Amino acid sequence: MKSPGRIAALTVAALLGVGILSGCSSNSGGGDGKVNLVVAPVLPGATADALKALHERVQQFEKKYPNIKVKAIEYQWTGTTFAAELAGGTLPDVFNVPFTDSKTLANNGQLADITKYFDQTSTAKKWNKNVLDVATGNDGKIYGIPWGPYAMALSYNRDIFTKAGLDPDKPPTTLDEIEQDAKTISQKVPGVAGYMQMTKDNTGGWELATLTQSLGGRLEKVGSDGKVTVTANNAQTKQALNWLKKLRWTDDSMGSNFLFDWSGINQAFASGQIAMYMSGSDVIGSLMQANGFDPKKYGVTTFPLSSDPNAGILSGGNVDVVDVKDSPAQIAAAVKWIDFYRTQPTVDKTAAIDNAKTLAKGDQAVNAPTLPVFDRATWERNQEWIKPYDNIPVENLKPFNDNIFNQKISPEPPAHTQDLYGALDSVVQAVLTDQHADVDTLLKGVNTKVQALIDADSK
Amino acid sequence: MSVQTTARTTSLEHAARDRRRHNPITWVQRGGLTTLIFLLPLLLIFGVFSWTPIVEAVVMSFQKTNLVTAPVFVGWDNFVAVFEDPVFWIAVRNTGYFAGLALLFGYPIPLVAAVLMSEVRRMKGLYSVLAYLPVVIPPVVSVLLWKIFYDASPTGVFNTILGWFGIPPQPWIQDAATAMPSLVLEATWAGAGGTIIIYLAALTSVAPDLYDAAEVDGASIWGKIWHVTLPQLRGILFITLILQIIATAQVFLQPFLFTGGGPVDSTMTILLLIYQYAFTQSLGGAYGQATALSLMLAVFLAILSVVYFRLTARWSDN
């Protein structure tokens, strides 16, 4: 029989165990005077090459800043896990969020204020206010550093184009041409969807917004008094949905699977199930990093704009942000890392070449098409520096790079953007899965739902 | 007189015994402390990991919070918001539809399979293993596997099989009309094994004499099942029914992984809606609505269980 003393000891041990478990997520500074930093610049499932390239960059950084110890992890920021990770203290110190969400998170008090350390970076004064705006809170403080802005584009598989008898150097330049090429591909290359776009987890609404704005429409209108009105049932959104309807039901050129999120459609494209899809212009970076896609097969062109004077291409990008629970020393180190890893390679020749060399050695995209983060001259200078290390055939990117500066950039809908996108997912899914979907009623439903959320904010 | 004395003596004895019972020293001597110490880790772990979150969830259902800034009490606003959300009623209807379909297919199939398997004389073990195998596969793996089977192109696994019999390709999870039945099919496949094993165990407890008696009375195999097997399994059948209703009311995995609630909210269930409130809407701004709906579901299931057990208790007595 066990003595009460032994039982008490076991109880104490159990209690200690619970205590230890609940305390293991702390990641503050180390005991040796070094600052510990967990950064998350690669997606889960990154190839071994991608991890090797990253490891090398970390070593370069630690050499430059010997008192900072960096641990790089694979991580993908998602709205679904963020709040719980933040509350549970398991967020990395540095992670990236899309333009769509950075301002909301900053205003929610969910990101660290980095103003003080940002101002100490060499490029602090160089930033274009319009770009930096996505990382600026309503209080005027800086909550992140933008990088890799991109425009929405049309990615296509050059091999499939050739198989279908189309010229991969002459990709479609209008919606009608996309429709025609998609039809040809679906007829000549069985089992391949000629054109597809995303439909799930808010991406359906994101891409419908791109189509709407490319036709000159807007899903939200901001009044002179700042009041936002949701206008989902506008003529251009209906035109966009009719275009999708034609591809799906008249031409049958969108394949047979209609539930795709961002990573799902990338995977389907990389495995040759989809010939053309709407994507960010920089998506080749992820296709190479996470799907091991061969850049020789890759083609990209600008997404066509209509002649409407309001037509513009939806743009996006990333903002590297810092965990709001970090100590000042960690925030300072985090800003140094972001500056080293993201900003310097765009403005500093040595940094740009070092970065390009490392990426090329690791088979990662060096010249994925992006938009200027500062100004066009800086961007063009940077392109010249990295030219010798380009590993995506330049001629494959030509249709995009030649035309993008002729397109007017158009920002995302401003209020409750993700909620709007989420509500529009259902509309896109309805058009692709139900031939008789009542688009008008569905769009009016979106208006009511999202307008209620916007109105609730001003109460 | 003597009766009174006896009565008084008894009551005094009782009082003394009570005092002894409530005396701390006797309590320790009788092992009360040991019991408490044994109980303590359990109380603590349940307290920290179960009861505290439950209480916090109840409190949160009356708050607006994003887990970082200070929460604000908003009264019944979260409950009102849930009731005013048109998707809530769609989710209720879909969950009912899922539960109904799951009951229609998922409830009788394991019973029939178990009865048939218990009748088999040879290789009983092999059949049990085969039936239980889907339960062993991690649920996420089986859903992802079925997602490949459900490929809606003519070359998809199920569509190829249908093609052998001249049936045209089906859209499976890509169509609002067929998505939910497709989810139920997978859920039935994944869950039947566990229930079959329970029924098989229960069937072994049916006294063979009853079958012998029925046979002497000239009962057919169906007669034996109807008059002997089913009445003998009644208790188990009632339990598995309520367990299945509770489980299907909380269906999450299949709609989450197969369709994300689509196409067009046709597979949006209550639990998936709770998940969306908490994690996808306004970047975690609707925890209040999520906990409010969770609370409503819990109360509904509790009431359902009580009513069910009251009803079945009466039937069982009869």
Contacts between the chains, C-beta under 8 A, distances in Angstrom:
chain1	res1	chain2	res2	distance
A	4	B	33	6.5
A	4	B	34	6.0
A	4	B	37	6.9
A	7	B	34	6.4
A	7	B	37	4.9
A	7	B	38	6.9
A	8	B	37	6.2
A	11	B	37	5.6
A	11	B	40	5.6
A	11	B	41	5.9
A	14	B	41	4.4
A	14	B	44	7.8
A	15	B	41	7.4
A	15	B	44	6.8
A	18	B	44	6.9
A	18	B	45	6.9
A	18	B	48	6.7
A	79	B	279	7.2
A	79	B	280	6.0
A	79	B	283	5.1
A	79	B	284	7.5
A	80	B	275	7.9
A	80	B	279	4.1
A	80	B	280	5.4
A	81	B	279	7.0
A	82	B	283	6.5
A	82	B	284	6.7
A	83	B	66	6.4
A	83	B	67	5.7
A	83	B	68	8.0
A	83	B	279	7.0
A	83	B	283	6.5
A	83	B	284	2.8
A	83	B	287	7.8
A	84	B	67	7.8
A	84	B	279	7.1
A	84	B	284	7.4
A	86	B	67	6.8
A	86	B	68	6.4
A	87	B	67	4.0
A	87	B	68	7.3
A	101	B	283	6.2
A	104	B	282	7.6
A	104	B	283	5.9
A	105	B	283	6.3
A	108	B	66	5.5
A	108	B	68	7.0
A	108	B	69	7.2
A	108	B	283	6.8
A	108	B	285	7.4
A	109	B	66	7.7
A	109	B	68	5.4
A	109	B	69	4.9
A	110	B	66	6.8
A	110	B	68	5.4
A	110	B	283	7.4
A	191	B	153	6.5
A	191	B	155	6.2
A	199	B	262	7.2
A	200	B	260	4.9
A	200	B	262	6.4
A	201	B	260	6.0
A	201	B	280	7.6
A	202	B	280	7.4
A	255	B	153	6.8
A	256	B	151	7.5
A	256	B	152	4.0
A	256	B	153	4.2
A	256	B	154	7.8
A	256	B	156	7.8
A	256	B	169	7.6
A	256	B	171	7.3
A	256	B	174	6.6
A	257	B	151	6.8
A	257	B	152	5.8
A	257	B	153	7.3
A	257	B	174	6.1
A	258	B	174	5.2
A	258	B	263	6.8
A	259	B	173	7.1
A	259	B	174	6.7
A	259	B	259	5.9
A	259	B	260	6.7
A	259	B	262	5.7
A	259	B	263	6.9
A	261	B	260	7.4
A	324	B	68	6.7
A	416	B	282	7.0
A	418	B	280	7.6
A	418	B	281	7.8
A	418	B	282	7.2
A	418	B	283	7.0
A	419	B	281	6.2
A	419	B	282	6.2
A	422	B	276	8.0
A	422	B	280	6.7
A	422	B	281	7.2
A	425	B	262	7.1
A	426	B	262	7.0
A	426	B	264	4.9
A	426	B	265	5.7
A	429	B	262	4.7
A	429	B	263	4.3
A	429	B	264	5.0
A	430	B	176	7.9
A	430	B	263	7.1
A	430	B	264	4.5
A	432	B	263	7.6
A	433	B	171	7.3
A	433	B	174	6.0
A	433	B	175	5.3
A	433	B	176	6.0
A	433	B	263	4.2
A	433	B	264	6.8
A	434	B	175	7.8
A	434	B	176	6.3
A	434	B	263	7.6
A	434	B	264	7.0
A	437	B	264	7.7
A	445	B	86	7.3
A	449	B	86	7.4
A	453	B	282	7.3
